[in-house]
Amino acid sequence: MNFDPENIPLVPNDWFKTQVNYEGLGRAEFRDPSGAIEGSTQIKTSESGTLSVEMDIERVESEHPLRLGLMELFSSQKPIEGSGRISIGGGGQQNRCVKLSFTTPQGWFSATDDIHYGHIISLPDSTRGKINFTLLRSQFDTAATGHPVYWVIPLTNFLSKFVTWHPSLNRHPLRIYPTLLSQTDYRRRTLSSPLTMLTLRTD
């Protein structure tokens, strides 16, 4: 049997994900006018750490009737009534979003500071649409009940030739690709179960 390292399957451990997506019910609360929106929400994180949050607006709450729908909720300006018409000025400041919360089977996501947003309002009723949030800070509380054993911190521009190593780390749970110990070990493990590895040493 000819041994070719290029034929070794490289399958990372299942804990490691470069992109994380969540789906669930989201709620955004606003200051003045006081109100809130709810709807199906998606949160996506990219490999670079960029976070995007998009909500389909399905329900609107307000302390007083919104005669102009979401346009009135999202604006910090008051509606103007005259000549039998109601209008609201454009180009003013947005109504500040003071809290964004999101529930998923995996846990609870929240943000309370520096929440910025852009929106698309569906006409003619102005009570449906989409809203995208840009967050400076956010928090995710996991629903997992176990106690943490390891913490993972991402490294930027980390380069290493792995000149030195310790055998006890070859099969560490946080190794993305555990080290294959030998060519014999490779043959035995590939016959019994899928194998993940980072490097190959032949005896």
PAFIVEX-273720 format. One record per atom (N, C-alpha, C): x, y, z. Coordinates in pm, whole numbers, padded with zeros to 5 digits, always signed. Last residue first. Example, Ala and Ser with C-alpha at 12.3 -4.5 7.8 and 13.67 -1.06 7.14 Angstrom:
BEGIN
+01285-00225+00708/+01367-00106+00714/+01290+00003+00787/+01319-00569+00780/+01230-00450+00780/+01320-00330+00780/
This chain:
BEGIN
+00682+00697+01167/+00786+00634+01248/+00879+00553+01158/+00565+01014+01070/+00584+00873+01037/+00700+00818+01118/+00323+01248+01148/+00458+01202+01177/+00467+01054+01143/+00125+01512+01034/+00151+01368+01024/+00298+01343+01057/-00115+01746+01171/+00014+01711+01111/+00030+01560+01109/-00393+01750+01227/-00323+01871+01186/-00192+01839+01116/-00697+01564+01180/-00557+01577+01213/-00504+01714+01171/-00953+01320+01221/-00914+01458+01199/-00772+01475+01247/-01129+01048+01080/-01011+01097+01150/-00989+01242+01119/-01402+00819+01123/-01345+00937+01059/-01233+00994+01145/-01303+00476+01206/-01384+00597+01225/-01322+00712+01150/-01168+00243+01113/-01267+00234+01219/-01356+00357+01232/-00987+00294+00917/-01073+00178+00899/-01186+00175+01000/-00849+00507+01015/-00932+00531+00898/-01023+00413+00869/-00705+00388+01224/-00816+00477+01255/-00905+00503+01134/-00511+00231+01092/-00604+00169+01185/-00727+00258+01207/-00369+00418+00936/-00440+00308+00871/-00546+00249+00964/-00270+00590+01143/-00355+00642+01037/-00437+00530+00972/-00107+00417+01285/-00223+00476+01352/-00322+00529+01250/+00087+00378+01092/+00006+00265+01135/-00122+00313+01203/+00196+00633+01082/+00132+00580+00963/+00043+00462+00999/+00110+00813+01387/+00198+00734+01303/+00122+00688+01180/-00054+01014+01502/+00067+00969+01571/+00162+00893+01481/-00192+01317+01400/-00185+01173+01374/-00051+01121+01425/-00328+01570+01601/-00209+01515+01537/-00221+01364+01519/-00648+01722+01528/-00558+01646+01616/-00444+01581+01538/-00739+02020+01435/-00700+01899+01364/-00602+01821+01452/-00798+02177+01657/-00892+02174+01545/-00866+02050+01461/-00777+02106+01993/-00705+02097+01866/-00807+02088+01754/-00923+02091+02220/-00932+02215+02144/-00849+02214+02018/-00860+01841+02337/-00995+01864+02281/-01006+01990+02196/-00542+01709+02235/-00617+01802+02320/-00753+01833+02256/-00365+01534+02126/-00507+01498+02121/-00590+01588+02212/-00117+01661+02161/-00152+01608+02030/-00301+01577+02016/-00036+01737+02409/-00125+01830+02338/-00170+01776+02202/+00142+01553+02499/+00013+01559+02568/-00086+01651+02498/+00379+01596+02349/+00287+01487+02313/+00150+01497+02379/+00451+01926+02249/+00445+01833+02361/+00343+01725+02330/+00694+02096+02046/+00559+02050+02074/+00566+01953+02190/+00865+02335+01842/+00858+02251+01961/+00713+02212+01986/+00796+02444+01597/+00928+02383+01613/+00930+02292+01735/+00574+02557+01461/+00558+02441+01549/+00691+02368+01566/+00584+02790+01329/+00638+02675+01258/+00628+02548+01341/+00326+03032+01322/+00411+02943+01399/+00459+02830+01310/+00147+03334+01350/+00229+03247+01266/+00318+03161+01355/-00145+03517+01360/-00058+03429+01439/+00014+03333+01345/-00334+03712+01286/-00199+03714+01229/-00100+03632+01312/-00513+03681+01585/-00502+03749+01457/-00358+03752+01412/-00692+03431+01758/-00566+03500+01737/-00564+03559+01597/-00966+03389+01987/-00913+03393+01849/-00784+03474+01843/-00980+03177+02259/-00958+03316+02222/-00901+03319+02081/-01177+02965+02448/-01108+02981+02320/-01099+03129+02288/-01164+02779+02746/-01199+02905+02682/-01115+02919+02557/-01297+02479+02891/-01195+02550+02817/-01252+02681+02764/-01517+02423+03051/-01391+02357+03080/-01275+02430+03014/-01817+02549+03197/-01712+02558+03095/-01584+02491+03143/-02079+02329+03298/-01976+02424+03338/-01867+02429+03230/-02402+02309+03128/-02277+02256+03181/-02180+02366+03218/-02620+02417+03004/-02622+02412+03150/-02491+02361+03210/-02669+02645+02739/-02603+02524+02788/-02592+02528+02940/-02758+02881+02647/-02856+02802+02720/-02795+02673+02774/-02544+03169+02673/-02576+03037+02623/-02678+02965+02711/-02582+03493+02590/-02582+03404+02706/-02629+03266+02661/-02412+03743+02429/-02487+03619+02406/-02470+03530+02528/-02412+04091+02358/-02386+03983+02453/-02472+03863+02417/-02245+04372+02202/-02357+04281+02221/-02315+04168+02313/-02157+04684+02055/-02137+04583+02160/-02262+04499+02172/-02233+04799+01814/-02096+04816+01861/-02061+04713+01967/-02431+04691+01542/-02407+04692+01687/-02259+04712+01717/-02687+04755+01327/-02542+04758+01338/-02509+04782+01485/-02972+04592+01186/-02906+04656+01300/-02754+04647+01286/-03241+04635+00968/-03106+04582+00987/-03036+04662+01096/-03572+04545+00902/-03482+04636+00971/-03350+04565+00994/-03862+04543+00692/-03737+04481+00738/-03652+04587+00805/-04221+04540+00737/-04098+04575+00670/-03981+04496+00722/-04536+04685+00828/-04451+04570+00800/-04326+04619+00729/-04690+04905+00838/-04674+04832+00965/-04590+04706+00947/-04772+05046+00614/-04657+05095+00690/-04642+05027+00827/-04967+04999+00422/-05009+05008+00562/-04898+05055+00656/-04891+04973+00151/-04934+05105+00199/-04960+05113+00350/-04530+04936+00206/-04649+05020+00188/-04761+04934+00130/-04280+04849+00431/-04373+04802+00328/-04495+04894+00323/-03967+04996+00480/-04106+04988+00523/-04194+04947+00406/-03652+04922+00586/-03734+04927+00465/-03878+04903+00509/-03383+05071+00776/-03508+04998+00761/-03568+05017+00622/-03104+05055+01000/-03162+05102+00875/-03284+05017+00846/-02949+05146+01313/-03033+05063+01227/-03072+05135+01099/-02751+05101+01610/-02787+05177+01489/-02865+05086+01395/-02686+05122+01939/-02760+05040+01843/-02803+05129+01726/-02535+05186+02178/-02491+05219+02042/-02555+05125+01938/-02638+04923+02398/-02560+05045+02374/-02527+05060+02226/-02763+04681+02427/-02829+04797+02486/-02756+04928+02459/-02842+04352+02325/-02759+04470+02305/-02835+04590+02359/-02845+03992+02335/-02895+04123+02374/-02792+04231+02344/-02958+03654+02313/-02872+03760+02260/-02931+03895+02300/-02960+03340+02456/-03024+03471+02452/-02921+03576+02412/-02966+03004+02311/-02942+03101+02417/-03011+03234+02391/-03042+02810+02131/-02906+02802+02184/-02881+02900+02298/-03297+02873+02044/-03281+02751+02123/-03143+02740+02187/-03313+03232+02103/-03291+03117+02017/-03286+02991+02103/-03416+03566+02115/-03421+03435+02180/-03405+03324+02077/-03306+03891+02164/-03326+03786+02066/-03316+03651+02136/-03319+04250+02178/-03310+04118+02241/-03356+04012+02143/-03211+04573+02212/-03238+04469+02113/-03217+04335+02182/-03285+04900+02318/-03260+04760+02353/-03297+04669+02237/-03317+05152+02214/-03252+05141+02346/-03223+04996+02386/-03299+05341+01933/-03325+05204+01978/-03247+05183+02106/-03429+05665+01886/-03319+05582+01938/-03369+05445+01979/-03548+05774+01583/-03587+05738+01719/-03484+05638+01771/-03316+05973+01394/-03395+05852+01416/-03437+05842+01562/-03343+06316+01293/-03279+06207+01364/-03374+06090+01381/-03462+06406+00958/-03433+06428+01100/-03365+06309+01163/-03540+06358+00699/-03404+06402+00721/-03369+06430+00866/-03882+06480+00690/-03777+06386+00657/-03640+06442+00690/-04177+06520+00892/-04060+06571+00822/-03956+06463+00796/-04496+06395+00816/-04383+06395+00909/-04259+06436+00831/-04852+06460+00806/-04720+06438+00746/-04614+06440+00854/-05189+06441+00733/-05088+06419+00836/-04955+06390+00766/-05454+06664+00634/-05350+06566+00606/-05256+06556+00724/-05630+06875+00661/-05686+06742+00647/-05584+06634+00617/-05465+07091+00704/-05537+07082+00577/-05589+06941+00552/-05248+06912+00925/-05299+07036+00868/-05362+07013+00734/-05017+06786+01150/-05151+06772+01095/-05200+06907+01046/-04717+06619+01178/-04779+06750+01161/-04912+06730+01091/-04554+06403+01415/-04637+06424+01296/-04700+06563+01297/-04226+06474+01541/-04367+06455+01564/-04446+06478+01436/-03917+06293+01503/-04002+06410+01482/-04149+06375+01504/-03776+06065+01510/-03780+06140+01635/-03867+06265+01623/-03904+05770+01352/-03862+05909+01345/-03870+05976+01483/-04009+05519+01384/-03866+05528+01359/-03814+05673+01357/-04285+05568+01415/-04209+05506+01523/-04060+05528+01506/-04359+05678+01168/-04370+05760+01288/-04287+05702+01402/-04316+05462+01001/-04247+05588+00972/-04249+05679+01094/-04488+05266+01094/-04346+05256+01129/-04269+05384+01099/-04777+05476+01108/-04715+05344+01118/-04568+05350+01158/-04900+05714+01129/-04815+05694+01011/-04735+05564+01020/-05027+05695+01367/-05109+05723+01250/-05031+05707+01120/-05006+05501+01622/-04912+05547+01521/-04988+05570+01392/-05140+05565+01944/-05161+05522+01806/-05059+05583+01711/-04899+05511+02210/-05011+05586+02151/-05027+05542+02006/-04710+05327+02273/-04790+05381+02383/-04909+05462+02331/-04692+05038+02061/-04669+05179+02085/-04759+05227+02197/-04565+04765+01864/-04626+04814+01988/-04596+04963+02001/-04602+04542+01594/-04563+04676+01637/-04638+04712+01764/-04480+04260+01419/-04567+04313+01524/-04512+04446+01573/-04300+04198+01222/-04431+04131+01217/-04529+04188+01319/-04023+04261+01036/-04114+04324+01132/-04253+04264+01117/-03751+04064+01030/-03875+04086+00956/-03978+04138+01055/-03421+04172+01093/-03551+04133+01147/-03661+04161+01045/-03078+04099+01116/-03190+04140+01030/-03320+04086+01086/-02749+04170+01189/-02877+04133+01249/-02988+04187+01160/-02410+04074+01174/-02524+04135+01107/-02652+04080+01168/-02071+04121+01256/-02202+04076+01302/-02311+04149+01225/-01747+04004+01187/-01853+04098+01154/-01989+04039+01191/-01546+03822+01219/-01609+03873+01339/-01718+03975+01314/-01445+03697+00999/-01369+03813+01048/-01430+03874+01173/-01638+03510+00944/-01509+03462+00993/-01426+03576+01050/-01951+03657+01065/-01857+03614+00962/-01727+03566+01026/-02265+03584+01195/-02129+03629+01224/-02035+03572+01119/-02604+03674+01199/-02496+03607+01129/-02362+03668+01168/-02932+03632+01297/-02803+03687+01335/-02694+03605+01266/-03265+03704+01222/-03147+03625+01189/-03022+03701+01232/-03601+03689+01334/-03472+03757+01331/-03362+03657+01299/-03941+03769+01321/-03839+03668+01294/-03706+03737+01268/-04036+04029+01559/-04045+03952+01436/-03933+03850+01425/-04141+04346+01692/-04101+04207+01707/-04112+04137+01573/-04089+04671+01833/-04123+04585+01720/-04074+04445+01750/-04212+04937+02042/-04129+04819+02017/-04178+04748+01892/-04198+05263+02204/-04262+05153+02133/-04166+05039+02110/-04216+05606+02247/-04191+05478+02312/-04268+05368+02239/-04086+05826+01992/-04195+05773+02073/-04164+05634+02127/-03840+05740+02201/-03935+05848+02185/-03966+05870+02037/-03712+05463+02218/-03729+05558+02328/-03844+05656+02306/-03776+05112+02149/-03739+05247+02110/-03782+05347+02216/-03667+04773+02113/-03741+04873+02187/-03685+05012+02158/-03710+04471+01941/-03635+04596+01950/-03724+04701+02016/-03679+04123+01938/-03758+04237+01985/-03665+04358+01997/-03704+03806+01764/-03633+03924+01812/-03729+04034+01853/-03691+03461+01755/-03780+03576+01770/-03703+03692+01832/-03443+03314+01535/-03539+03311+01645/-03626+03435+01644/-03125+03186+01449/-03257+03229+01405/-03353+03217+01522/-02776+03234+01391/-02886+03206+01483/-03016+03257+01421/-02456+03123+01286/-02586+03182+01252/-02690+03139+01354/-02114+03167+01251/-02220+03124+01342/-02348+03198+01305/-01814+03057+01109/-01934+03137+01091/-02045+03080+01179/-01623+02885+01192/-01579+03019+01154/-01696+03112+01129/-01621+02659+01455/-01701+02716+01347/-01650+02857+01319/-01548+02370+01632/-01491+02488+01569/-01577+02533+01452/-01654+02136+01722/-01676+02254+01804/-01634+02382+01733/-01586+01921+01558/-01715+01985+01535/-01740+02108+01622/-01257+01930+01411/-01346+01896+01521/-01474+01979+01512/-01222+01895+01049/-01201+01963+01178/-01296+01912+01285/-01068+01671+00846/-01201+01705+00897/-01184+01769+01034/-00897+01569+00592/-00883+01674+00692/-01022+01720+00733/-00782+01251+00495/-00897+01340+00507/-00876+01441+00621/-00494+01203+00304/-00548+01201+00440/-00666+01296+00450/-00370+01223+00066/-00497+01151+00068/-00561+01146+00206/-00127+01334+00110/-00229+01420+00050/-00366+01353+00048/+00038+01130+00201/-00024+01219+00300/-00133+01308+00242/+00024+00813+00084/+00030+00950+00032/-00038+01043+00132/+00164+00501+00061/+00111+00599+00156/+00132+00740+00102/+00074+00208-00102/+00148+00333-00108/+00081+00437-00019/+00084-00119+00000/+00000+00000+00000/+00088+00124+00000/
